Amino acid sequence: MSGTSEGPAPAADFVRRAVTERHIDTPSRTVMSPHPSDGAPPGPVSGEVHREHPQPLTDAAPGTGPSPLPGRTRGAAFAAAPLAMAVVDRGDVIATANETLGLLLGTGSASLDGRTASDLVDLASDARTWHAYREVLRGRRARLRCTRRIRHPDGHSLWVQVTVTPLPGEEAVLMSVADISSRRELQARLRHLQMHDPVTRLPNRTLFFERLTAALETDAYEEGGTGRIGLCYLDLDGFKAVNDTLGHRVGDRLLGAVAERLTRCAEQAGHARAATPLVARLGGDEFALLVEDSTGTEQLADLAESVLKALEVPFDLSGRRLSVSASIGVVERRAAGTTATGLMQAADTTLYWAKADGKSRWTLFDPERNAHRMTRQALSSTLRPAVDRGEFTLEYQPLVSMEDGGVRGVEALVRWNHPQFGMLTPNRFIGLAEEDGSIVQLGRWVLATACRQARRWQLDHPDTDPIFVSVNVAVRQVWDSDLVADVAQILAETQLPPHLLQLELTESAVMGSAGRPLQALQALSDMGVRIAIDDFGTGYSNLAYLSRLPVSVLKLDGSFVRSFQYETLDGADGHSDSADEVIVEALVQLAHRLGLTVTAECVETSAQATRLRGIGCDTGQGWLYSRPVAPERISELLASPAVQAGAGKP
């Protein structure tokens, strides 16, 4: 571990005196005269024998301060200090060490003298720590503190904190070594508790993301391996029912049993490879298996299959047999350019697909499918403000009389002129609007705009019979808003006669109407508004119930019309499905007996139009007559006595 500089250097006078005393505290000896006279050689001072004493620790005059401790006492303090210490010269050699350091390192203090200090506490194995240590020895750094792991002679390891501080006025440094093994062990236990799930004993979400982030760092995949990463993200199917019916205690035991099987699957997958996948519990009944240096989607698919098979076997929890399955989202990609957030988003999306596709299966991440989902999400998030920004527009497709070709009405079809995705047709956003409820706001705008345009046509063409406008209504508009009040208000504001407004609802919505929806339809019908069943023939087709609904129009689903007689390339009539013709003919006759009119959708050829006319259909709608067009084009068609085939084609 690299060292750090911390704080001012501690006082070291007593250490310096201890070092000094180690050299000068010797037996008494004769002192030579420092000033020989008369050229005589130096010799003993006559009659005097002196014993050397260390110099005092202070230069204070007698009586001016506290009496200093003798040097011998200070040396004894260094030797007996409970903190392991050593004086190290500038060459990284131990000059002296106390007994505490010898005991800590498993050797006597005397045997440490002359040893290389950095070797004893492993300072050279880390380049940054070694550099910092050398800077302290050179006097260029005030302090070094680092944590090292060293080997004791008896075989066990020690965690020590090493502090190195220069000794003022000396060509040496003081090294102190503190045993922090107990503290490190406690920290390790606390970290294990913090990073592991108490129920399953697996790594928890925090540790999982720590490992995932480390695996995605550049150094991790550039030093070797495949440079790829894989993830199996799984969720137990129906686990909530276990907690709700059997209690959380049984649920926790089931989670523990699932964790054991996942761990075995990971260990088996890691037998033939360098690393075993990491198994983690991310929360609730969600687990993850992280595969570093994955070899491709096949490896992840095999792992997912093994997990599904392992969970197929019922669990025996104290005599109680429980069965559980899982849905798994599988993601495998290059580590370069991947983020932990991006990988988890992809895994979460894929897990959702697995559940939507039927559960108890694994699903591989599909970029194209995800792009479609992202587009849907982008559209959904901007639907509501798009109405206020005026991004929607209406086009109108004529409803033409099968008898004389005259325009009887138009269907209003909404388009979204999206600033990013261009012009979007209803099938791209109506479903989203129904899901998030914005269909109410959008439907009200469509209704008001269409009624206003129908009234304008009526005023602009007073010499022709006015045409009605048909507007699609979602069931949610009936439930989440006062549709009757909205229609009444819009008709009053636009001054459009009620019989010139037709509201279309799908067959499945109308046939199941009861309570409030049925009351709303009845009130609208009593108001004079026409009610049409769209896509008739593909839903319930409860003909008995049909007679009790306030419906005035049936719109035959286009699938029937497409199977009718059609024109071949040489102009001859092709084959048709006689069964569909019989069904349509019967529906038309029944509708007429009930006083309803029939509109055929998706009329594309003159042969289809001829046959539908013969069966008795009242009006037709399709590309044979016109594509959906702008309001101005409808004005041009109203000026003509009849719509020619293909009049609305570009």
N, C-alpha and C positions, 0 to 999 in steps of 0.2 A: 504494500500500500504506500502511496506516495506521502511524503512528509508535508507538514505545514508549519509555518512560523507563527508562534503565539507569544505575545506579551514580552515584558522585559526580562532580562536574564536575572536569575536568582543570585543572592549574595554568595560569594565563594571564598571568603577570606579563610575560613577554618579549613577548607580543603587545601588552599595554597599553603597554609602553615603546616598542615599534615604532611604534604609532599616535602616541604623544606625540612621538617623534623626527621623525616625518613632518611635524609642524607647526613644530618649533622648531629643527631643524638647518638654519640659514640662514647666509649670509655675515655677516662681522663688521659691526657697526654701532655708532654712538655711543649710549651709554646716558645718558639724561637723569637729572639729579639728582633723587632722590625727595623732597628737602626744600628747596625754594627759600627764600631768606631775603630779608628786607627788602622783601617784596612784589614783588621782581623776578620776571619771568616765568621759567619753567623754562628751563634751558639746559644745555649740556654742562659736565661736571665738568672744571675746568681741567687741561689737560695729560694727561688719562687717557682712553684708549680701551680698552674691555673687549670680549672675545668671549664670547658666552653659551655655556654648557655645560648639557647636561641634568642634572637632579637625580639624585643616586645612587639605586640601586634599594633601598637599605636605610638605615635610620636609625642603624645601629650605629656606635658611636664607633670611631675609628681604632684598629686593633690588637685589636679585640674579636671579629673573625670574618674569614672569607675575603673577599678583595677581590671586589666585584661586577664582572661583565663590563660593559664600556662599553655604553651604549644603542645606539651605532652597530652594535656586534657583534650585539646582540640583534635589531635590525632586519634585519641581513643574514641572521640565522638564520631568521627568519620568511619572508624572501623566497626563501631557497634550500631551505626544508624540502621533503622528498620527498612529504609529504602535502599535498594540495590544500586550501588554507584561505582563509577570508575573514572579515573582521570586518564584522558587519552591525549597523546601528543599530536602535533600537526601532521604527523606521518601515519595516523590511524593506528598507532601502537599504544597498548594499555601501559601506562606508567605505574599505576597502582589501582587496586580494586579492594572494596571492603568485603567482609565475610558474607554479608547478605547476598551479594551478587554471586559469590561462589556457590552458596547453597541453592540459589534460584537456578543456576545453570548446571547444577549437579557436580560441581568440582570445587576444590579449595580455592580461596582467594589468591594464594601465592602462585598457583599454577596458571593464573590468568595474566600475570605480569609478562609483558613482552608479546602477548598474543595480539593478533589483528582484531580490532574491536568490531569492525563491520562484518567480519565473518561470524562472530559469535551471535549477533542478533540479525543476521541476514539482511543487511542494508543494501548489498550490491545486486540483489536479484531483480530489483525494480529500478529501471533507468531513471525515473523522475526522482525517486527517493535518494538514489545514489548521487545524483547531481546536487540535490539540496544538501546532502550530508557533506559533500566536498566543499560546497560554498561556506558552510559553517566552519569547517576546518581551516579554510583560507581567511576567515574573518570577514567574509563578504555577506554573511547572513546572520541575523540575530539569534535565530532559534530554529530547531527542527523538532517536530513531534510527529510520530507515526506509529502505526500499529503493525506488528509483525507476528508471524506464526513461526515458532522455532521448535526444534526437536530436542527433547530432553534425553540424556544418555540412557535412561531406563526404557525408552521407546515411545512414551506418550508425548503428545504435542502440547505446547503452551502458547497462549496468546499473550503478548506483552506489549506494553506501551513504552516506546523508547523516546526519551527527551534528551537532546544534545544542546548544550549552551556553552558559549565561550567563557573562559575564566579571565576576568579583567587583569591586565598586566602580566599575563602568563602566556607562553606559547603552548597552550593546552586547552582542552575543552572538558566539561564535566558531562558524562553520560549517565543518566539514571534510567533504570529499567523496572517497570511495575508489572506484576502479574495480574492480568485482567481476564483470565480464563473463566472464572465464575461469572463475571459480568457478561462475557460473550455468550456463555452457555445460556444464561437467562434471556439474553436478547434473542438468541436463536429459538428458544422455546416460545417466547412471545410472538416472534415473527411467524413461526409455524402455526400458532393459533390464529393469528391475524390473516394468514394467507390460505387457510384450509377450511373447508366446510365442516361444521361439527357433526352433521347428520351422516354424511357419506365418507368423511375423511379425505375427500378428493381436494385438489387445488380449487380454490374458489375463483370468482370472477376477477378479483384484483390480481391474483397470481397469474391467471390465464392471460390477461391483457399485458402483464409484464413480460411474460414469455413470448407472446405474439409480437409485441413491439420490438423486442430484442431480435427475434428471428427475421424481422423485416428491415433491420438496420443494414446498411450497405456492407459493412465489414463481415456480417454474419454469412452472407451468401456469395461474397466475392472471394473468400479465402478457400473455397472448395465446395463440393457438393453440386447439386443440380440447379441451384438458384431458383427453385420453385417451392411453392407452399400449398398445402391442401387443408381443407377443413370440412369435417362432418358435424353439422349442427342439428341436434335432434331434440324432439319434444315428444313426451309420452302422450298417446292418444287416450282420452277419457280418464286421465288421472284425477281430475277434479271430482269425478263421481266417487272414486275410492275415498277421498278425504271426506266428502259430504255424507257418505253412507256408513263407512267403517271407522271414521275418525282419523285425526292427524297422526296419532301414534302408529296406527297400522300403515298410514301413508308414508311416514318416515322410515319404517322398516322396509317397505317396498322400495323406496328410493335407495336405501343402503344395499339391498339385494341387486338392484339394477346396476348400481355403481360397481359391484363386484364383477358382474358379467361383462360390463364395458371394459373394465381393467383387464380381464382375461383376453378379450378380443384384441386389445391394444398390445398386450404382451405377445400373443401369437403372431400378430402382424409385424412385431419388431424382431422376431427371431432371425429372420433372414435378412435383416437390414441393420444399418449402423445405429439407428436410434428408434426407441419405442415411442409411438404417438402419445402425446400428453392428453390425459383424460381429466376433464374439469366439470364441475357443476356450476353453471352460470346463475342459477336461481330457480326456485320453484321446481318444475319438472323438466327443466332445460339442461342439456348436457352438450359438451363439445369435445371432439377429438381432433387435436391439432397435429398435423403431419408436416414436419420440417424436412426440407430436401426431398419432396415428393417426386416420384418418377413419372407422374401423369395421371390422367383421369381413371385409367384402369386400376391403379393402386387404390384410389379413393373409392371406386365402385366396389372393389372386392371387400374393403373394410366396411362399407355401408351394408353390403349383403351379409357379412358375417355378424354384424350387430343385429340385423333384423332376424336372422336365424336364431341367434342366442336368446333373443327376447320372446321367441315363439313358444319356448318351453314354459309351462305354467310355473309360478312361484309357489313354494310351500312355506308359509309363514305360520309356524306353530300349529300345524294341522289345517290351516286355512289355505285353500288353493286359489290363487289369483292369476288371471291372465292379463297381459298388457302388451300393447304394440306401440310402435313409434313411427313418426314421420321424420324423414331426414333430408335436410338440404345440403347438397354437396357442391363445394366450390374448389377449383384447382386452377392455379394460374402462376405466372412468373412473379417472383417476389419483388423484382425491380419495378418501381412505379406504383406498387400497391401500398395502401395504408391500412392500418388496423380498422379504422372506421369503415373504409370502403369494402374491405373483406367481410366484415360482419353485416353490413347492409345487404351485400349480395347473398350471404348465407341466410339471413332472415327472410329475404324475398323468396329464395328457393325453398325454404322450409314452408312458407305459406303456400307455394305452388303444390308441394307434396300433400299438404292437408286438403287443398282444394281439389286435387286430382283423385281423392278417395282415401287418404291416410294409409297407414301401414305400408309405406313404400319410401323409396329414396328418389329424389329428383335432382338432376344435374343443372347447374346454372346455365341459362341460355341468354346470351347477350341480346339477341333480337327480341326475345320475349320480354326481357327487362326493359329494352328501349321502348316497347309498346306500353309497358306499365308506367314508365317514366313520363311518356307522352300523356297518358290518361291522367296521371297525377298533376302534370303541369296544366292540363285543360281544366281539371276539377278545381284547382286552386284559383283559377282566373275567371271561372264562369260567372259568378255573381257580379263582380265589378265590370265585366264585359258588357252587361246590359246597360249599365249607366254610361259606359264609354261610347255607346252606340255602335258596337262592333257587329251587331246582328242585322240581317236584312231578310226580306221575304221575296221569294219567287213564286209564281203561280202556274199551275198546270191545268189546262182546260178540261172540263167534263162535258163531253160532246154528246148530243142526241144521236142515238143509233139510227133514228128514222130519217132525219133531214140534215144531219151534220151541223146543226146550229149549236153555238155555245150556250149551255144551260147554267153552268157555274164554273168555279175554279177552286182548286185545292191550294191553300196557302202552305208553302213549304219553307221552313226557316233555314237560313244559312248563316254560318259564323265566319266572318272575315277576320281570321285570327292574324295578329301582327307577325307571328313567328311561323305558323304552319299553313298560312294561306286560307283559301276558301274551303270550309269544312261542311260536309253534308250532315243531316240530322243523325245518322247512324253512328257518327263519331262522338257525339256529345249529349244526346237526349238521355241515354241510359245513365250517364254521370249526373245529369241534372236531376233525374228522378231519385238517384241514390242520396244526394246531399240536400235535396229539398229545394234547390234553386229553380226547379221546373215550375214552381208556383209563380215566381217573379217573371221568369221567361215566358211562361204561358200567358200571363196577363198582358205582357207587351205584345206578343204575337196576336192575341185576340183583338186588342185595341187597334193595332196597325192594320190588320186585315179588314176589320169593319170600317175603318176610316177610308181605306182604299176602295172597298165595295161601294160605299156611299158616293165617292168621287166618280166612279164609273157610271153610277146611276144618274148623276147630275150631268156628266159630260155627254151621255148618249140618251137623251130623253125620248128619242124616236124609236128606240129598240126596247124589247122586253128586258127588264133588269135581270142581272145574273146574281146567283147566290154565291157566297164564299164559304168554303168548308175548312174548318180549323180542327186540328187534332188536339184532343184533351187527354191528359194522363190521369189515371185514377187518383194519384196523390193530390192533384189539383182539387178533386172533389172532397177528399178527406181533410186536407190541410188548409183549405181556404173556403170562403163562402162563394162558390162558383155562381150560384144563382144571383147573388147581389152584384158580383162583378159583371156578369153578362148584362143585367138590367141597367147598371150604371153606364157601361160602354155603349149600349144601344141608345141610351138617352143622350149621351154626349155626342155621338156621331150621327144621330137621327136616322140610323139604318133600320128599316122595318125588320121585325123579328123573323119573318119567313124567309128573309134573304141571308140568314145565318144558319149554317149547318155545323153541328159539333160531332166529330168522329171519335169513337172510343173503340178499343179492340174488343173482339168477341169474348175473350177470356175475362175481361173486366166487366163487360155488360152482363154476360150470362150469370156471373156470380154476384150481381148487385143485390143488395138487401139493405134495409135500414136507411141510413143517411144517403148513400149513393143513389138508391132507387128513388127516394123522395126528391133528391135534387134533379134527377132526370125527368121525373114527372112534372116538377115545377117548371122546368125549362120547356118541356113540351106544351104545358098549359099556356106558357107565355107566347107560344107560336114558333119557337125555335125548332128546327129540324134536328132529329137525332139519328145518326148513322152508325151502323156496326161495321167497323173496318176489318179487313182480312177475314171475312166470314168463310167458314168451312174448315178452318184449321184448329179451332178450339173445341169447346164443349159441344156445340151444335145441338143444344137442347131445344128442339123445335117446339115442344109443349110450353116451355118457359118463355119462348120468343113471343108467343101470342099475348102474354101479359105485360110485356115491356112497352114503354112509350116510344117505340122506334118507328121511323118512317122510311128508312133507306137501308138496304143491304149492299155492301161492297164486297163482291166475290174476290177471294184471294187470287193473286196472279198465278199461283201454281196450277190452278184449274185451266186458266186461259192459255198458258204456255203449252199444255198438252193438246190443245185444239189443232184443227187442220191448219197447216202453214204452207207457204209457197216455197217451192224448190228454186234452185238457181235458174232453171229453164222456164219458170213461170207456172209450172204445173202444181197441183195440190199434192202435198205430202200426206203421210199417214197421221192419224190422231188416235188418242186413247178414247175408245168408245165408251168405256166405263165412266170417265170424267164427264163426257158429254151428257150421259144419262143423268148423272148426279146434278150437274148444273141445270139441265132442263127441268128436273124435278124441283130444285130449289127455286127457280124462277117462277114456276107455276104456283108453288106454295106461297111465295112472297106476294104474288099478285092476288091470291085468294085472301091473304091477310091485309090487303090494301097497301102493301109496301112497294116501292120502286127498287130496281136492281141496277147497280153500276158494276161493270166489268173492269178490273184493273189490268194493267200491263198488256194492253192491246198493241201489238207491234206489226201485224200484217193485215192486209185487206182480206185474206181468207179467214182469219180469226174474226174480223169484224163482220163478215158476211154470215158466218155460222152463228155468232152471238145475236145478230139481228134476227136470224131465223128462229132462234130459241125464244126470243122475246125480251132480251135485255133492253133496258130503257136508255141508259147512257154508258159511254165508254171513256176510258182514260188510258193514255199510253203514248209511246213515242210515235205511233202511226199518225196521231193527230198533232202532238206537240210535246216537246220537252218542257220542263219548268222554265219559264221565261220571266223577264222583268215586267212590271206593270204596264209599261209603254207598249209592249208587244201585244198584250191582251187588249189594249185600246184599239190597236190596228185590226185584231181579229173580230172585235165587236162591230167594226165598220163593214165587215164582209157578211153576206147573207148566210154563208156556211163555211166551215173549216175544211180546207182541202187536206187530203192525206199528206202528212209530212210538212204541214205549214209551219210548224214551230221548230223544225230541224235547222241547225245552223248551216 
